[in-house]
Amino acid sequence: MKVIVAAACIFPSGPTLPLAAVAHRLQFSLIRKHPIYVDQRGSPIRACYFPEIVSASLVERFRQLLWQVLTELINNQPALKHPPPGQVAILLPPLDRPGITPELTAAVKEAVKEITGWYDTPVHVLHGGSAEAVGMMDLATEAASFVLLAVESWLLAPSLQWLDGENLLHNAHRTFQENKIVNPYGRVPSEGAAALVLASHGTGCKPWCHIRGSGQAIEDVLYSDKGVCHGKGLRQAASLALEAANITELHHLVSDINGEPYRADELGFTLFAMHRYNGEGLIRETPVLASGDLGCASLVAHMALAAWRMRSSEQPSNTLLLSTSDDGRRGAVVMSKTQGSQHADN
């Protein structure tokens, strides 16, 4: 069983993990007009972003996000300075997304080493959606700490154009029957980064929380397909994670639902399928209301927020986190305050 022994998280309304947790709890978001990009009708779009890096290049933008999150992570876990972690894995946006270039991979790997001084630590980089983080956790070694990072920024013009063209940009203007209308659905693009330090249970590190189970699956009906998504992939991922966790009750359910009707359908069918875990006190969390859409960094950020809550609370906290990627990958993770839940199956 893996444990989380430290975490960090940043997004515009939460520039540190404690402030991110407050913003999430209060549903406080910094949504403002983008100073540069306009939609297809020439109106400024609305987004969440750090003002000081809004005009930075692709590489510099990701470098600054990395610097902020890694600085906080090392402050939260000074033991990472010596000895360094056994491995580092970084999740970046998909390479087939406009605005993301192959040069980003090498630049990010070099930035991690420069920021931390972990020059002898293997650094693995993967491009993909949020659900990819579930599989990346399997890279964790048994003997040493393992750092999982995810960095995202939707604020590059080509990425925003892609969202606009796919009708995924919240509040973007359209022409319909010669009238100007506003898209009431879609994503509020954002940027941010998150980091987790994972270790094996029994390594001597004081855990913030335990990872009880995880699951992965593929969804056949994508957001761009016709018809309703019945959540086949998400239901399967959740079922695998819950079975591995061996629990009978959930206290928190965290999803990356973000204003798309497609994801609302998917989540609704998934919740119905797992109704036997839904106790009267189940709390459903929607971090996107504070962070905006964090793309590939969503799941790692949500795990960091959940770990922070469990670290500072003694209440039962079986938490299921659900993750959806545009390419059809689905992921689920179960986290708990303790190694064995009071509500474990007998």
N, C-alpha and C positions, 0 to 999 in steps of 0.2 A: 504494500500500500504506500502511495506517495503522500507526502505532506507538503504544505506550503509554509515556508519559514520566513518569508518576506515578500513584499509586493510594492509596486509603485504604479501610479496612474496619473495621467494629465489629459485634460481637454480644456477648451477655452473658459468655461465657467468653473472649472476645478483644476487649477494649475498644480496642485499637489494631491496626494491620495486623501488626506483628511478633508481638504476642501472639496474634492470631488464627491466624497461621501455626503457632505452637507448639501451640495448642489443637487445630488441625486435625491436625497431625502426631501428637500424642499421643492423639487422639480424646477430648479432655477436654471435658466438657459440664457446664454448670450447670443441671441439671434439678431443680426443686423444686415443692412444692405452691403453687398459686396462692392468695394470701391472701384472695381475694374470691369468685371464681367456683367453682361446684360443678356437677357434671354432672346428668343427669336423675334419677339415683338419690340425689342429695344428697351425693355424695363429692367432695372437692376434686380438681380436675384437676391434672396435672403439666405444667409449661411452663418455658421458658427466658425470663427477663426481667431487666431492670435494676431492682433494688429501689427506687431513688430516683425512678423515674418510673412506678411501677406504678399509682398512683392519679391520675396526671395526665390532663387532658382530651385528646381526640383531637388538637387542634391543638398543645397544649403538648408532648405526647409526640413528635410528629413534629418539632417545632421543636428539641427537645433532641437527638434523634438526628441531625438535620442539623447542629447546632452542633458536635457531637463529630466527625463525619466530615469536615466542611469545615475545621475547625481543623487536623486531622491532615493533610489534603490540602495545605493551603497551607504547612504546616511542611515537608512532603516536597518541595514545589515552590515555593519562595519567588518564582520568576519570575512566578507567577500574580498577584502583587500589582500589578505594573506591567510591561507592559500587561496588562489583564485578558483572560480568554479571549474568543474570538470569539463563542461561543455556549455556552449551558448547556441541557441537556435533563434532565428529571427524570421518573422512572418511579414512579408511586404505585399502590396497590392498585386493583382495578376498582371503579367507582362502583356497580355492582349488588351489591357485597358488603355485607351488613348491617354498619353501623357506620361506613362510609366515606361522607362527605357532600361535596356540591359545594363547600362553604365551605373544604374542605381545600386545594383547588387554589390559590386566591388567597392563602391564608395561607402556604403553602409558598413560592410565588414571592416574596412579600414577605420571608419569613425569609431566603432565600438572599441577597437584596440587602443586608439589614441585617447579616448575619453577615460577608459578604465585602467589601462596599463596591462590588460590581460593578453599579452603578446603571444604567450605559449598555449593559450586555450583554443581548442578547435571551435570555429564559428560556422554554423550551417545556416544557409539562407534559403527560404522557400517562398515562392510567389503564389498567392491563392486567396481564397475568401476566408471569412471568419472561422468556418467549420474546420479548416485545415489545422487549426491549433490543437484539436483533439488528438489527431495522429502524431503531432509533433511532441506531445507529452511522452510518447513511448520512447523517444530518444534519450530520456533521462537515464543516467547511469546508476548503478546500485551503490557505488562507493562514494561518489562526490556530489556536491550540489550542482544543480542544472538550472540555467537561467533561460527562461522563455520570454522573448520580446516580440512585440507587434507594433508596427508604426504605420500610420495612415494619414493621408491628406487628399481630400476630394477637391481642394481649392485651386488646382491647376486648370487653366482654361480648357485644354483638350478633354479633361475628365468631366468638367462641368458641361461642356458641349455634348458629350456622350450621354450624360444624365438627361439633359434637355431633349436630345433627339429620341431617347427611349421613353419619353414621357414619365420619367421618374423624379423630376425636379419639382419639389413642393413650391407652390405659389408662382410657378412660371406661367406666363401669359401665352394664350393660344388664340387662333382665329377659328371660330365655329359658326357657320352660317352667317358669315360677314360680321360677326360680333366678336369682341375681345373678351375672353373669359380667363379665369384664373384656375389653375390646377389645384383642387383642394386636397389632393392626395400626394403621395410621393415622399421623397427623402429631403431632409434638411442637411445639406452637405456640411461636414465638419472635418476636423483634424485632431490628432492626438496620438498618444503612445501609452503602452502599458507593459509591465514587466512582472514576472513571477520567479521566485526562487523555489525550486522543488528539490526535495530530498527524499530518500527512502526512510520509512518509519524505523526508528531504532538507531539512527545515525548520531544521536546526541543533540540534534538541533531542536530547540523548543518550537513546536509547530503553532502556527496561527490557526490552522484547520487541516482537515484530512480530505483527500480526494477518494471517495468511496467507490466510484464506478464511472465508466464512460462508454459511449456508443457512437458508431458512425454508420451512415447509410446514404443512399442516393435517391433523390427525388426525380421521378420521370417527367412530371409536369412543371416546366419552368415558368418564370414570371412572364415571358414573352409568348407563351403558348396560349391557345384558345382554351376555354373551359375553366372549370373550378379546380383549384389544387386541394385535394382531400388530405394532404399531409402524410402521404404514405411513408416518405423517407424520414420525416421528422418523428412520426410515431414510432418507427422502427428504431431510430437512434435513441429515443427516450426510453423505450422498453428495454433495450440492451443495457443502458446505464442504470436503470432502476433495478433490474435483475442482478446486476453485478454488485450494486450497493446493498442489497438484501435489507431493504427497509419497507415499511408498510404505510408510512405517513410522511407527507411533505409539509414544511412550514413556510418555505419561500419558493416561488417559481419566477425565474428571471428569463425574459425573452428579448430578442432583438427586433421585435415588431416595430415598424418605423413609419407607419402612415400609408403603406401600400395595401389596398384591398386584398391582393394576392396573399400577403403574409397574414392578414387577419383571418382569411379562410383557413389557411394552413394551421394556424395556432388554434383556431376554434375546434377543428376536427381532432387535433392532438389532445387538447384538454378533455374533450368528450371521451376519447379512448382511454385516458388514464384517470378516469373519475374516481376510481377506488382509492387513489392516493390523496385526493383533495379533501382534507379535513375542513372543519368549519373555520379554523383560524388561518387558513392558507392565505399568504400575502403574495399578490402578483406584482412584480416589479417591472418597470419599463424605463430603463436608464436613458434611452434615447431622448426622453423628454428634457433631460438636463444636458446631455452631451452632444445632441445632434447625431447624425449617422456616422459611426466610426469605421464602417466598412470592415476591412480585414482585422482591425484591432478590437472589434466589438467584444468577442468572447473573452479574450485575455483581460480586457478592461473590466468586464462584468465579474470575472473571477477575482480580480484584485479588489473590487468593491465588496464582494461577498466575503472574501478573506478578512478584510478590514473590519467588517461588521462582526464576524465571529470572534476575531481577536479580542474585541472589547466588550463582548456580551457573554453571559453565562446561560442565556436562554437556549432551549432546543432550537436547532437551526439546520435541519435537513433541507438542503437547497438543490433544486434542479435548474440547471442553466441550459437553454436551448439556443442553437446557433444555425443560421441559414446562410448559405453562400449562393451567389448568382449562378454558379455553374452546376447547381443541383446537389452539391455535397451538403449533408446535414450532420450535425453533431450535438451531443448531449453530455453533460457532466453532472455528477452528483457530488456535492461537498457537504461535510458535516463538521460540527464543532469538535466532536470527539471521534475516536477510532471506531467505537461501537455505539450505535444509537440506542436510546431507551426504547425506540420503537422498532427494533430489528425483529425480523421474523424468528420465531422459536422453532 
